[in-house]
Amino acid sequence: MASDTMFANGMFGNGMFGYYVSLAIRSFKRNKVLTALMVLAIALGIGASMTTLTVFYVLSGNPIPQKSERLFYPRIDPESKRGYQPGNDPQSQMARFDAEALLREKRGDRQAIMTAGAVAIEPDRNDLTPFIANARFTGADFFPMFDVPLAYGQAWTRGDDEARARVVVISSELNEKLFGGGNSVGKTIRLEQNAFKIIGVLKPWRLKPKFYDLTQSRFGSEEQVFIPFWTSRALDMSPNGNMNCWGGSDDQDEDKEGQYGLNAKCAWLQYWVELDSPAKVTAYLQYLKNYSDQQRAAGRFERPTNVRLDDVMGWMDENGVVPQDVRLQGWLAFGFLFVCLVNTIGLLLAKFLRRSSEIGVRRALGATKRAIFVQYLIEAGVVGLAGGALGLCFALLGLWAVRQQPTDYAELAHLNGPMLLTAVGLSLVASLVAGLLPAWRACQIAPAIQLKSQ
């Protein structure tokens, strides 16, 4: 054959590739049932693996890649000796006294104290009844630290923090609900029966996961109201989230703030710091150690110095943002893909070896082992692409099923561009790997034996 001679002479190119693809398609038409079984086997494996891989990708992805290596979550251990065991992790949140002390000393490029909350909103519209909205009580640096985008106005300043200003930044969703999506800067909104001035409106914004506060719904909707932290304390607004206290009731503040007071022995605040160089990270870690030593010398801390400074991805790993059941499902899905590939190898072997006489004739006419190997490997690749296309349909169906589950991350399970390319690449690689052994066995067929049997 002229085509095989061209290959043997090193002239393989696009023309030969197209020729082998056409041979593969003709082969599929001759063995429709066997081809359908191979395509289905690969499709099932690709569908299952891409469903779990997409969910894993959504949950484990970097939520703020442009600066995740510059944002850090400090932790210290202010607890009493009671229940102490060497090697324990420090508190996952910070007491108010320590958070405010670190904030005052300003050892980071930026730093933000924060906690979640909920506020009652009284709309100034007859068609809306009062409702509860998720809130974030935080400091002025929150917005530049986390690259929060503003559609209108601006965030408050550190001066507003110190003045306990009654200003607020609202989400695009709340702005749409209350003001029809227009520029509402300068308008008044009533929160917990107090009037606040709107100074900023966010663009649609949502970090996935909400790494800055992993005590709340990690993949839930965005907060609708952002209020200066000290304003929330001045108005006695109730925070939401976990709290860990280590003193008796006599150790808490005697004022109305109780466990939320400045001197309360309770950890309930999240604290983030931005550090823009490795040298600053090293210096800040040493600063945390010195601070812990000073507090122990003053009698506030009882345990040995135990501090941590995790970046965004390290903090997510520490908290197991990806649920164990998702990891297990991923391993099971790839195990299922492996089983599908083993079945595909068997089907390809059966198909290729049934064509032993055809291969023998081609070898006798001058086709090299290399030409036979490439032809059948390409045929396996075409099977893989067909299986991948069907597998994408199965993956979309699987992701739809995930979105019906009552989990906070379910609505995020969508196949995006990178995962689509991954699916195509995975199906192609899987089919080529499955085709290696059958193609190699096919090219080893001796032409003389096949010609004698004719």
Sine and cosine of phi, psi and omega as CSV:
sin_phi,cos_phi,sin_psi,cos_psi,sin_omega,cos_omega
0.00,0.00,0.66,-0.75,-0.04,-1.00
-0.90,0.43,-0.64,0.77,-0.03,-1.00
-0.89,0.46,-0.67,0.74,0.00,-1.00
-0.93,0.37,-0.56,0.83,0.04,-1.00
-0.90,0.43,-0.65,0.76,0.05,-1.00
-0.87,0.50,-0.66,0.75,0.00,-1.00
-0.91,0.41,-0.69,0.72,-0.01,-1.00
-0.88,0.48,-0.51,0.86,0.01,-1.00
-1.00,0.04,0.17,0.99,0.04,-1.00
0.98,0.19,0.41,0.91,-0.07,-1.00
-0.96,-0.29,0.44,0.90,0.00,-1.00
-0.92,0.39,0.73,-0.68,-0.02,-1.00
-0.42,-0.91,-0.38,-0.92,-0.04,-1.00
-0.88,0.47,-0.59,0.81,0.01,-1.00
-0.88,0.47,-0.69,0.72,0.02,-1.00
-0.92,0.38,-0.62,0.78,0.02,-1.00
-0.88,0.48,-0.72,0.69,0.03,-1.00
-0.88,0.47,-0.60,0.80,0.01,-1.00
-0.90,0.44,-0.69,0.73,-0.01,-1.00
-0.94,0.34,-0.55,0.83,0.08,-1.00
-0.90,0.44,-0.66,0.75,0.03,-1.00
-0.91,0.42,-0.60,0.80,0.08,-1.00
-0.89,0.45,-0.64,0.77,0.00,-1.00
-0.90,0.44,-0.67,0.74,-0.02,-1.00
-0.91,0.41,-0.66,0.75,0.05,-1.00
-0.89,0.45,-0.61,0.79,0.02,-1.00
-0.90,0.43,-0.62,0.78,0.01,-1.00
-0.88,0.47,-0.63,0.78,-0.03,-1.00
-0.92,0.38,-0.49,0.87,0.00,-1.00
-0.98,0.20,-0.43,0.90,-0.05,-1.00
-0.78,-0.62,0.90,0.44,-0.14,-0.99
-0.90,0.44,-0.68,0.74,-0.05,-1.00
-0.92,0.40,-0.73,0.68,-0.01,-1.00
-0.89,0.46,-0.66,0.75,0.03,-1.00
-0.90,0.44,-0.67,0.74,0.00,-1.00
-0.89,0.46,-0.62,0.78,0.03,-1.00
-0.90,0.43,-0.66,0.75,0.02,-1.00
-0.91,0.41,-0.71,0.71,0.00,-1.00
-0.88,0.47,-0.67,0.75,-0.01,-1.00
-0.91,0.41,-0.65,0.76,0.00,-1.00
-0.87,0.49,-0.72,0.69,0.01,-1.00
-0.92,0.39,-0.65,0.76,-0.03,-1.00
-0.88,0.48,-0.68,0.74,0.00,-1.00
-0.90,0.44,-0.69,0.73,0.03,-1.00
-0.90,0.43,-0.70,0.72,0.01,-1.00
-0.91,0.40,-0.68,0.74,-0.01,-1.00
-0.87,0.49,-0.72,0.69,-0.02,-1.00
-0.92,0.39,-0.71,0.71,-0.05,-1.00
-0.93,0.36,-0.62,0.79,-0.01,-1.00
-0.95,0.31,-0.50,0.86,0.07,-1.00
-0.89,0.46,-0.78,0.63,-0.02,-1.00
-0.95,0.32,-0.59,0.81,0.01,-1.00
-0.91,0.41,-0.62,0.79,0.03,-1.00
-0.91,0.41,-0.69,0.72,0.03,-1.00
-0.88,0.47,-0.69,0.72,0.03,-1.00
-0.89,0.46,-0.66,0.76,0.01,-1.00
-0.88,0.47,-0.67,0.74,0.00,-1.00
-0.90,0.43,-0.66,0.75,-0.10,-1.00
-0.98,0.20,-0.51,0.86,-0.12,-0.99
-0.97,-0.23,-0.02,1.00,-0.03,-1.00
-0.91,0.40,0.40,-0.92,0.02,-1.00
-0.96,0.28,0.90,-0.43,-0.09,-1.00
-0.96,0.27,-0.34,0.94,-0.02,-1.00
-0.57,-0.82,0.93,0.38,-0.15,-0.99
-0.88,0.48,-0.44,0.90,-0.06,-1.00
-0.94,0.35,-0.30,0.95,-0.02,-1.00
-0.47,-0.88,0.35,0.94,-0.04,-1.00
-0.89,0.46,-0.44,0.90,0.00,-1.00
-0.99,0.13,-0.04,1.00,0.00,-1.00
-0.93,-0.37,-0.09,1.00,0.00,-1.00
-0.97,-0.26,0.76,-0.65,-0.11,-0.99
-0.73,-0.69,0.53,-0.85,-0.01,-1.00
-0.92,-0.39,0.97,-0.22,0.00,-1.00
-0.98,0.22,0.56,-0.83,0.09,-1.00
-0.68,-0.73,0.62,-0.79,0.07,-1.00
-0.73,-0.69,0.14,-0.99,-0.06,-1.00
-0.84,-0.55,1.00,-0.04,-0.06,-1.00
-1.00,-0.05,0.10,1.00,-0.15,-0.99
-0.95,0.32,0.19,-0.98,0.06,-1.00
-0.98,0.19,0.11,-0.99,-0.01,-1.00
-0.94,0.33,-0.29,0.96,-0.07,-1.00
-0.88,0.48,0.80,-0.59,0.01,-1.00
0.97,0.23,0.14,0.99,-0.06,-1.00
-0.94,0.34,0.70,-0.71,0.12,-0.99
-0.71,-0.71,0.80,-0.59,0.00,-1.00
-0.82,0.57,0.66,-0.75,0.01,-1.00
1.00,-0.09,-0.16,0.99,0.05,-1.00
-0.90,0.43,0.50,-0.86,0.10,-1.00
-0.95,0.31,0.49,-0.87,0.09,-1.00
-0.94,0.33,0.08,-1.00,0.02,-1.00
-0.82,0.57,0.61,-0.79,0.03,-1.00
-0.99,0.14,-0.24,0.97,0.07,-1.00
-0.76,-0.65,0.00,-1.00,-0.13,-0.99
-0.84,-0.54,0.58,-0.82,0.11,-0.99
-0.95,0.32,0.45,-0.89,-0.07,-1.00
-0.89,0.46,-0.64,0.77,0.00,-1.00
-0.84,0.54,-0.74,0.67,-0.04,-1.00
-0.94,0.35,-0.65,0.76,0.00,-1.00
-0.88,0.48,-0.69,0.73,-0.01,-1.00
-0.94,0.33,-0.53,0.85,0.04,-1.00
-0.92,0.40,-0.72,0.69,0.03,-1.00
-0.88,0.47,-0.62,0.79,-0.01,-1.00
-0.90,0.43,-0.67,0.74,-0.02,-1.00
-0.90,0.43,-0.58,0.81,-0.09,-1.00
-0.98,0.18,-0.27,0.96,0.20,-0.98
0.77,0.64,0.82,0.57,0.02,-1.00
-1.00,0.06,-0.12,0.99,0.03,-1.00
-0.96,-0.29,0.22,-0.97,0.08,-1.00
-0.91,0.42,-0.63,0.78,0.14,-0.99
-0.58,-0.82,0.42,-0.91,0.07,-1.00
-0.48,-0.88,0.55,-0.83,-0.06,-1.00
-0.64,-0.77,0.77,-0.63,0.14,-0.99
-0.99,-0.11,0.57,-0.82,-0.07,-1.00
-0.26,-0.96,0.32,-0.95,0.18,-0.98
-0.35,-0.94,0.34,-0.94,0.06,-1.00
-0.99,0.13,0.32,-0.95,0.05,-1.00
-0.36,-0.93,-0.02,-1.00,0.08,-1.00
-0.61,-0.79,0.68,-0.73,-0.04,-1.00
-0.77,-0.64,0.53,-0.85,0.09,-1.00
-1.00,0.06,0.80,-0.59,0.00,-1.00
-0.96,-0.30,0.75,-0.67,0.04,-1.00
-0.94,-0.33,0.99,-0.12,-0.06,-1.00
-0.91,0.41,0.57,-0.82,0.05,-1.00
-1.00,-0.05,0.73,0.68,0.00,-1.00
-0.65,-0.76,0.67,-0.75,-0.04,-1.00
-0.94,0.35,-0.43,0.90,-0.06,-1.00
-1.00,0.05,0.02,1.00,0.01,-1.00
-0.85,-0.53,0.69,-0.73,0.07,-1.00
-0.99,-0.14,0.35,-0.94,0.04,-1.00
-0.84,0.55,0.55,-0.84,-0.03,-1.00
-0.51,-0.86,0.25,-0.97,0.00,-1.00
-0.99,-0.14,0.70,-0.72,0.02,-1.00
-0.81,-0.59,0.58,-0.82,0.09,-1.00
-0.93,0.36,0.64,-0.77,-0.06,-1.00
-0.75,-0.66,0.30,-0.95,0.15,-0.99
-0.78,-0.63,0.85,-0.52,0.07,-1.00
-0.99,-0.11,0.90,-0.43,-0.15,-0.99
-0.46,-0.89,-0.09,-1.00,-0.01,-1.00
-0.96,-0.27,0.11,-0.99,-0.10,-0.99
-0.89,0.47,-0.52,0.85,-0.06,-1.00
-0.95,0.30,-0.19,0.98,-0.02,-1.00
-0.81,0.59,-0.70,0.72,-0.13,-0.99
-0.94,0.35,-0.76,0.65,0.07,-1.00
-0.95,0.33,-0.49,0.87,0.00,-1.00
-0.89,0.46,-0.69,0.72,-0.10,-0.99
-0.97,-0.24,0.30,0.95,0.06,-1.00
0.77,0.63,0.74,0.67,-0.02,-1.00
-0.97,0.26,0.86,-0.51,-0.08,-1.00
-0.99,0.10,0.69,-0.73,-0.01,-1.00
-0.94,-0.34,0.74,-0.67,0.07,-1.00
-1.00,0.06,-0.61,0.79,-0.01,-1.00
-0.66,-0.75,0.54,-0.84,0.12,-0.99
0.94,0.33,-0.53,-0.85,-0.07,-1.00
-0.47,-0.88,0.18,-0.98,0.09,-1.00
-0.99,0.14,0.21,-0.98,0.04,-1.00
-0.97,0.23,0.16,-0.99,-0.06,-1.00
-0.96,-0.29,0.13,-0.99,0.08,-1.00
-0.90,0.43,-0.50,0.87,0.08,-1.00
-0.89,0.45,-0.61,0.79,0.07,-1.00
-0.90,0.43,-0.61,0.80,0.07,-1.00
-0.86,0.52,-0.77,0.64,-0.07,-1.00
-0.92,0.40,-0.55,0.84,-0.05,-1.00
-1.00,0.09,0.00,1.00,-0.07,-1.00
0.81,0.59,0.68,0.73,-0.08,-1.00
-0.91,0.41,0.59,-0.81,0.02,-1.00
-1.00,-0.07,0.95,0.31,0.03,-1.00
-0.85,-0.53,0.35,-0.94,-0.08,-1.00
-0.50,-0.87,0.53,-0.85,0.17,-0.98
-0.92,-0.39,0.73,-0.69,-0.06,-1.00
-0.89,-0.45,0.35,-0.94,-0.01,-1.00
-0.98,0.20,0.27,-0.96,0.06,-1.00
-0.90,0.43,-0.55,0.83,0.01,-1.00
-0.91,0.42,-0.71,0.70,0.01,-1.00
-0.93,0.36,-0.60,0.80,0.03,-1.00
-0.89,0.46,-0.63,0.78,0.04,-1.00
-0.91,0.41,-0.65,0.76,-0.05,-1.00
-0.94,0.35,-0.65,0.76,-0.10,-1.00
-1.00,-0.03,-0.56,0.83,-0.16,-0.99
-0.79,-0.61,0.23,0.97,0.06,-1.00
0.95,0.32,0.27,0.96,0.08,-1.00
1.00,0.04,-0.01,1.00,-0.01,-1.00
-0.98,0.18,-0.05,-1.00,0.02,-1.00
-0.97,0.25,0.96,-0.26,-0.06,-1.00
-0.98,-0.18,0.15,0.99,0.01,-1.00
-0.87,0.50,0.74,-0.68,-0.02,-1.00
0.99,-0.12,-0.26,0.97,0.01,-1.00
-0.99,0.15,0.21,-0.98,-0.05,-1.00
-0.95,-0.31,0.63,-0.77,0.08,-1.00
-0.76,-0.65,0.65,-0.76,-0.02,-1.00
-0.99,-0.14,0.86,-0.51,0.01,-1.00
-0.83,-0.55,0.83,-0.55,0.00,-1.00
0.79,0.61,0.66,0.75,0.05,-1.00
0.92,0.40,0.34,0.94,0.06,-1.00
-0.85,-0.53,0.61,-0.79,0.00,-1.00
-1.00,0.08,0.77,-0.64,0.05,-1.00
-0.84,-0.54,0.56,-0.83,0.06,-1.00
-1.00,-0.07,0.79,-0.61,0.05,-1.00
-0.98,0.22,0.86,-0.51,0.02,-1.00
-0.92,-0.38,-0.16,0.99,0.00,-1.00
-0.38,-0.92,0.52,-0.86,0.06,-1.00
-0.77,-0.63,0.79,-0.61,-0.02,-1.00
-0.97,0.24,0.45,-0.89,0.31,-0.95
-0.97,0.26,0.24,-0.97,0.10,-0.99
-0.81,0.59,0.84,-0.55,-0.13,-0.99
-0.52,-0.85,0.75,-0.67,0.01,-1.00
-0.37,-0.93,0.87,-0.49,0.09,-1.00
-1.00,0.06,0.71,-0.70,-0.05,-1.00
-0.80,-0.60,0.95,-0.31,-0.05,1.00
-0.99,0.17,0.11,-0.99,0.02,-1.00
-0.99,0.16,0.96,0.27,-0.19,-0.98
-0.91,0.41,-0.42,0.91,-0.09,-1.00
-0.95,0.31,-0.22,0.97,0.09,-1.00
-0.50,-0.86,1.00,-0.01,-0.05,-1.00
-1.00,0.07,0.10,1.00,0.09,-1.00
-0.99,0.11,-0.24,0.97,-0.01,-1.00
-0.98,-0.20,-0.12,-0.99,0.07,-1.00
-0.87,0.50,0.90,-0.43,-0.18,-0.98
-0.95,0.30,-0.46,0.89,-0.03,-1.00
-0.84,-0.54,0.33,0.95,-0.03,-1.00
-0.97,0.26,-0.04,-1.00,-0.03,-1.00
-0.94,0.33,0.27,-0.96,-0.04,-1.00
-0.92,0.38,0.41,-0.91,0.11,-0.99
-0.95,0.33,0.55,-0.84,-0.11,-0.99
-0.99,-0.16,-0.32,0.95,-0.06,-1.00
-0.69,-0.72,0.72,-0.70,0.05,-1.00
-0.86,-0.51,0.85,-0.53,-0.12,-0.99
-0.81,-0.59,0.65,-0.76,0.09,-1.00
-0.81,0.59,0.72,-0.70,-0.10,-0.99
-0.83,0.55,-0.74,0.67,-0.08,-1.00
-0.95,0.30,-0.40,0.92,0.14,-0.99
-0.92,0.40,-0.66,0.75,0.02,-1.00
-0.90,0.44,-0.58,0.81,0.02,-1.00
-0.96,0.29,-0.62,0.79,0.01,-1.00
-0.89,0.45,-0.52,0.85,-0.02,-1.00
-0.99,-0.13,0.10,0.99,0.06,-1.00
0.84,0.54,0.67,0.74,0.07,-1.00
-0.97,0.25,0.63,-0.78,-0.11,-0.99
-1.00,0.09,0.84,-0.54,0.10,-1.00
-0.96,0.27,0.33,-0.94,0.14,-0.99
-0.89,-0.45,0.43,-0.90,0.08,-1.00
0.81,-0.59,-0.08,-1.00,-0.03,-1.00
-0.98,0.18,0.47,-0.88,0.07,-1.00
-0.61,-0.79,0.67,-0.74,0.06,-1.00
-0.80,-0.60,0.88,-0.47,-0.01,-1.00
-0.92,-0.40,0.53,-0.85,-0.05,-1.00
-0.76,-0.65,0.28,0.96,0.08,-1.00
-0.81,-0.59,0.27,-0.96,0.08,-1.00
-0.96,0.28,0.11,-0.99,-0.02,-1.00
-0.88,0.48,-0.44,0.90,0.00,-1.00
-0.95,0.33,-0.30,0.95,-0.04,-1.00
-1.00,0.05,-0.17,0.99,-0.06,-1.00
-1.00,0.06,0.26,-0.96,0.03,-1.00
-0.84,0.54,0.59,-0.80,0.03,-1.00
-1.00,0.06,-0.18,0.98,0.00,-1.00
-0.98,0.18,-0.08,-1.00,-0.12,-0.99
-0.92,0.39,-0.31,0.95,-0.06,-1.00
-0.97,0.24,-0.36,0.93,0.07,-1.00
0.80,0.60,-0.84,-0.54,-0.05,-1.00
-0.92,0.39,-0.27,0.96,0.05,-1.00
-1.00,-0.05,0.04,1.00,-0.07,-1.00
-0.95,0.32,0.22,-0.98,-0.08,-1.00
-0.88,0.47,-0.63,0.78,-0.07,-1.00
-0.98,-0.20,0.13,0.99,0.00,-1.00
-0.91,0.41,0.66,-0.75,0.03,-1.00
-1.00,0.05,0.91,0.41,-0.04,-1.00
-0.64,-0.77,0.72,-0.69,0.07,-1.00
-0.98,-0.18,0.86,-0.50,-0.07,-1.00
-0.49,-0.87,0.03,1.00,-0.07,-1.00
-0.94,-0.35,0.56,-0.83,0.17,-0.99
-1.00,-0.09,0.60,-0.80,-0.03,-1.00
-0.67,-0.74,0.82,-0.58,-0.01,-1.00
-0.83,-0.55,0.53,-0.85,0.02,-1.00
-0.72,-0.70,0.59,-0.81,0.06,-1.00
-0.96,-0.28,0.79,-0.61,-0.01,-1.00
-0.75,-0.66,0.84,-0.54,-0.19,-0.98
-0.99,-0.16,0.25,0.97,0.06,-1.00
-0.42,-0.91,0.45,-0.89,0.05,-1.00
-0.86,0.52,-0.57,0.82,0.01,-1.00
-0.89,0.45,-0.63,0.77,0.03,-1.00
-0.93,0.37,-0.55,0.83,0.05,-1.00
-0.90,0.44,-0.72,0.69,0.03,-1.00
-0.88,0.48,-0.69,0.72,-0.01,-1.00
-0.91,0.41,-0.61,0.79,-0.03,-1.00
-0.94,0.34,-0.61,0.79,0.04,-1.00
-0.89,0.46,-0.65,0.76,0.05,-1.00
-0.92,0.39,-0.59,0.81,0.05,-1.00
-0.88,0.48,-0.68,0.74,0.04,-1.00
-0.87,0.48,-0.65,0.76,0.03,-1.00
-0.90,0.43,-0.69,0.72,0.01,-1.00
-0.90,0.44,-0.66,0.75,0.01,-1.00
-0.88,0.47,-0.69,0.73,0.01,-1.00
-0.89,0.45,-0.66,0.75,0.04,-1.00
-0.89,0.46,-0.67,0.74,0.00,-1.00
-0.90,0.44,-0.67,0.74,-0.01,-1.00
-0.93,0.36,-0.55,0.84,0.05,-1.00
-0.94,0.34,-0.63,0.78,0.04,-1.00
-0.91,0.42,-0.52,0.85,0.02,-1.00
-0.99,0.16,-0.12,0.99,0.04,-1.00
1.00,-0.06,0.00,1.00,0.02,-1.00
-0.98,0.21,-0.71,0.71,0.00,-1.00
-0.99,-0.11,0.61,-0.79,0.02,-1.00
-0.92,-0.40,-0.46,0.89,-0.07,-1.00
-0.99,0.10,0.37,-0.93,0.07,-1.00
-0.87,0.49,0.42,-0.91,-0.02,-1.00
-0.83,0.56,0.81,-0.59,-0.04,-1.00
-0.52,-0.85,0.99,-0.16,-0.08,-1.00
-0.81,-0.58,0.41,-0.91,0.07,-1.00
-0.68,-0.74,0.42,-0.91,0.06,-1.00
-0.56,-0.83,1.00,-0.04,-0.08,-1.00
-0.99,-0.14,0.65,-0.76,0.17,-0.99
-0.98,0.18,-0.04,-1.00,-0.13,-0.99
-0.85,0.53,-0.79,0.61,-0.07,-1.00
-0.93,0.37,-0.58,0.81,0.05,-1.00
-0.91,0.42,-0.62,0.79,0.02,-1.00
-0.92,0.38,-0.61,0.79,0.05,-1.00
-0.91,0.41,-0.67,0.74,0.04,-1.00
-0.89,0.45,-0.66,0.75,-0.01,-1.00
-0.86,0.51,-0.56,0.83,-0.06,-1.00
-0.99,-0.13,0.08,1.00,0.05,-1.00
0.84,0.54,0.79,0.61,-0.03,-1.00
-0.86,0.51,-0.59,0.80,0.07,-1.00
-0.99,0.10,0.92,-0.40,-0.04,-1.00
-0.87,0.50,0.52,-0.85,-0.02,-1.00
-0.87,0.49,-0.56,0.83,-0.03,-1.00
-0.92,0.38,-0.51,0.86,0.05,-1.00
-0.93,0.38,-0.68,0.74,0.05,-1.00
-0.87,0.49,-0.70,0.71,-0.01,-1.00
-0.89,0.45,-0.69,0.73,0.03,-1.00
-0.88,0.48,-0.58,0.82,0.03,-1.00
-0.89,0.45,-0.73,0.68,0.02,-1.00
-0.89,0.45,-0.65,0.76,0.02,-1.00
-0.90,0.43,-0.63,0.78,-0.02,-1.00
-0.91,0.41,-0.67,0.75,0.02,-1.00
-0.95,0.31,-0.49,0.87,0.14,-0.99
-0.90,0.43,-0.63,0.78,0.05,-1.00
-0.91,0.42,-0.62,0.78,0.06,-1.00
-0.88,0.47,-0.64,0.77,0.03,-1.00
-0.88,0.47,-0.69,0.72,0.03,-1.00
-0.88,0.47,-0.66,0.75,0.02,-1.00
-0.89,0.46,-0.63,0.78,0.01,-1.00
-0.92,0.39,-0.62,0.78,0.05,-1.00
-0.87,0.49,-0.68,0.73,0.04,-1.00
-0.90,0.44,-0.62,0.79,0.01,-1.00
-0.91,0.42,-0.63,0.78,0.05,-1.00
-0.86,0.51,-0.70,0.71,0.01,-1.00
-0.89,0.45,-0.66,0.75,0.01,-1.00
-0.92,0.38,-0.63,0.78,0.04,-1.00
-0.91,0.41,-0.65,0.76,0.05,-1.00
-0.86,0.51,-0.72,0.69,0.00,-1.00
-0.88,0.48,-0.66,0.75,-0.04,-1.00
-0.93,0.36,-0.72,0.70,-0.07,-1.00
-0.94,0.35,-0.64,0.77,-0.05,-1.00
-0.95,0.30,-0.37,0.93,0.11,-0.99
-0.92,0.38,-0.27,0.96,-0.01,-1.00
-0.97,-0.25,0.47,0.88,-0.05,-1.00
-0.87,0.50,-0.65,0.76,-0.02,-1.00
-0.91,0.42,-0.65,0.76,0.03,-1.00
-0.89,0.46,-0.68,0.74,0.01,-1.00
-0.91,0.43,-0.66,0.75,0.01,-1.00
-0.87,0.49,-0.68,0.74,0.02,-1.00
-0.90,0.44,-0.69,0.72,-0.01,-1.00
-0.90,0.43,-0.64,0.77,0.04,-1.00
-0.90,0.44,-0.63,0.77,0.01,-1.00
-0.91,0.41,-0.46,0.89,-0.02,-1.00
-1.00,0.05,0.04,1.00,0.12,-0.99
0.89,-0.46,-0.04,1.00,0.02,-1.00
-0.94,0.35,0.72,-0.69,0.00,-1.00
-0.99,0.13,0.27,-0.96,0.11,-0.99
-0.85,0.52,-0.61,0.79,-0.02,-1.00
-0.89,0.45,-0.66,0.75,0.00,-1.00
-0.90,0.44,-0.68,0.73,0.02,-1.00
-0.90,0.44,-0.70,0.72,-0.02,-1.00
-0.87,0.50,-0.74,0.67,-0.03,-1.00
-0.90,0.43,-0.66,0.75,-0.01,-1.00
-0.85,0.52,-0.74,0.68,-0.07,-1.00
-0.97,0.23,-0.46,0.89,0.09,-1.00
-0.93,0.38,-0.64,0.77,0.06,-1.00
-0.89,0.45,-0.63,0.78,0.04,-1.00
-0.88,0.47,-0.64,0.77,0.06,-1.00
-0.91,0.42,-0.61,0.79,0.03,-1.00
-0.90,0.44,-0.63,0.77,0.03,-1.00
-0.91,0.42,-0.63,0.78,0.09,-1.00
-0.86,0.50,-0.66,0.75,-0.01,-1.00
-0.90,0.43,-0.66,0.75,0.02,-1.00
-0.90,0.44,-0.65,0.76,0.06,-1.00
-0.90,0.44,-0.66,0.75,0.04,-1.00
-0.91,0.40,-0.59,0.81,0.03,-1.00
-0.91,0.42,-0.65,0.76,0.02,-1.00
-0.88,0.47,-0.70,0.71,0.05,-1.00
-0.93,0.36,-0.59,0.81,0.02,-1.00
-0.89,0.46,-0.56,0.83,0.06,-1.00
-0.89,0.46,-0.62,0.79,0.06,-1.00
-0.89,0.45,-0.68,0.73,0.05,-1.00
-0.90,0.43,-0.62,0.78,0.01,-1.00
-0.90,0.43,-0.67,0.74,0.04,-1.00
-0.88,0.47,-0.62,0.78,0.05,-1.00
-0.91,0.40,-0.66,0.75,0.02,-1.00
-0.91,0.42,-0.65,0.76,0.02,-1.00
-0.92,0.38,-0.57,0.82,0.09,-1.00
-0.87,0.49,-0.66,0.75,0.02,-1.00
-0.91,0.42,-0.61,0.80,0.04,-1.00
-0.89,0.46,-0.64,0.77,-0.04,-1.00
-0.93,0.37,-0.24,0.97,0.05,-1.00
-1.00,0.06,-0.13,0.99,-0.04,-1.00
-0.98,0.18,0.51,-0.86,-0.02,-1.00
-0.99,0.12,0.84,0.54,0.05,-1.00
-0.86,-0.51,0.43,-0.90,-0.09,-1.00
-0.95,0.32,-0.32,0.95,0.01,-1.00
-0.99,-0.11,-0.04,1.00,-0.14,-0.99
-0.84,0.54,-0.67,0.74,-0.08,-1.00
-0.93,0.38,-0.23,0.97,-0.02,-1.00
-1.00,0.06,-0.11,0.99,-0.09,-1.00
-0.98,0.22,0.99,0.10,0.04,-1.00
-0.75,-0.66,0.54,-0.84,0.00,-1.00
-1.00,0.08,0.92,-0.38,0.00,-1.00
-0.99,-0.16,-0.09,-1.00,-0.06,-1.00
-0.84,0.55,-0.80,0.60,0.01,-1.00
-0.85,0.53,-0.63,0.77,-0.01,-1.00
-0.95,0.31,-0.50,0.87,0.07,-1.00
-0.90,0.43,-0.71,0.70,0.05,-1.00
-0.90,0.44,-0.61,0.79,0.04,-1.00
-0.88,0.48,-0.66,0.76,0.00,-1.00
-0.89,0.45,-0.69,0.72,0.01,-1.00
-0.90,0.44,-0.71,0.70,0.00,-1.00
-0.90,0.43,-0.66,0.75,-0.01,-1.00
-0.90,0.43,-0.67,0.74,0.00,-1.00
-0.91,0.41,-0.63,0.78,0.00,-1.00
-0.93,0.37,-0.73,0.68,0.01,-1.00
-0.89,0.45,-0.69,0.73,-0.01,-1.00
-0.87,0.49,-0.69,0.73,-0.02,-1.00
-0.94,0.35,-0.60,0.80,0.03,-1.00
-0.92,0.39,-0.64,0.77,0.07,-1.00
-0.89,0.46,-0.69,0.73,0.03,-1.00
-0.90,0.43,-0.47,0.88,-0.06,-1.00
-1.00,0.06,-0.17,0.99,-0.06,-1.00
-0.87,0.50,-0.79,0.61,-0.04,-1.00
-0.91,0.42,-0.76,0.65,0.02,-1.00
-0.86,0.50,-0.64,0.77,0.01,-1.00
-0.92,0.39,-0.63,0.78,0.02,-1.00
-0.92,0.40,-0.66,0.75,0.05,-1.00
-0.89,0.46,-0.61,0.79,0.00,-1.00
-0.91,0.41,-0.66,0.76,-0.04,-1.00
-0.97,0.26,-0.21,0.98,0.03,-1.00
-1.00,0.05,-0.06,1.00,-0.02,-1.00
-0.91,0.42,0.79,-0.61,-0.04,-1.00
-0.99,0.17,0.82,-0.58,-0.03,-1.00
-0.90,0.44,-0.57,0.82,-0.06,-1.00
-0.88,0.47,-0.69,0.72,-0.02,-1.00
-0.89,0.45,-0.65,0.76,-0.02,-1.00
-0.93,0.36,-0.60,0.80,0.02,-1.00
-0.93,0.36,-0.57,0.82,0.02,-1.00
-0.93,0.38,-0.51,0.86,-0.06,-1.00
-0.99,0.17,-0.16,0.99,-0.04,-1.00
-0.97,0.26,0.00,0.00,0.00,0.00
